[in-house]
Amino acid sequence: MANPEVVLITKADCHLCEDARDAVERVTSALGLGWTEQQVDELPELRERYAEEIPVVLVNGVQRDFWKIDETRLERVLQRLLHD
């Protein structure tokens, strides 16, 4: 089974996004996973969809958290996907 795809959606000049990057990095690193970042500033369709919820974490295309990333919840979701 493929590793879960973790995507953090951010925007420029966003202090919550900095915290979210740190949280996603801690969780994914501990599990040996990678992650990617997409900025709404560069992708209008993301800006339209997530404008009021930035930062947003998607796992396998499903929104799992926004604003303040709950590391425990993210780890639980990823662990479940890794072991299913």
N, C-alpha and C positions, 0 to 999 in steps of 0.2 A: 504494500500500500504506500502511496506517495505521502510525503510529509504535508501537513496542513500548510496552506498558503496564508500568510499573515501580511496584511496591508494596513499601514497607518496612513490615514488621510489627514493632511495638515494644510495650513496656510501660512503665509509670511507674517512676521511680527506677531506671533501668537505664543504667549507665555505658557499656556496650557499645553501647546504642542511640544514644547521643550520637555516638560514633565512627562508627557506621553511617550516621547522617544526613549527617554530613560527607562520608563516602566516596561515598554515593549522589549527593549534591548535586554533588560535584566531577565525577564521571563523566557524569552526565546533562547538566549545564551545558555541559561541553566538547563534547557531541554535539548540543546544542540541543534536548534532550528535557525533558519534565516528569516528575514522579513524585508519588505520593501516599503517605500514611502511614495505617496503621490500627493502633489499639491493642487488644491482647488484653483490656485492662481493660474495654473497652466492648463487645466482641464475644465472648461465651462460646464460640461454635463455633471461633473462632481460638485462644482460650486452650487449649481441649481438644486441638486439632490440633498446635499449635506450642509448647506450654508449656515444654519443655526445650530449645528451639532458638533462642529469642529473642536478638537480632534476626534476622529472616528477610527475604531479598529474593526476591520473585517477579517473574518477567518473563513476561508473557502467561499468568499463572496457574501457571507452573511454578517450583518452588523452585529457586533458583540458588545460594544461599549462606546461611549462618547463622553466628551468633556473631561472628566477625570477617570483615568483608566484604572480599573480595579485589578491589580496584579493577581490576586488570589483567584478571581473568577476567570481571568484569561488563562492562567496556568491550568485550572480545572478543565476548561474547554479543550485546551491543547492536549492535555494528558488523556482525556477521553478519546479524542480522535487518534492519538498515537497508539492506543491500546485496543481499539475496536477492530 
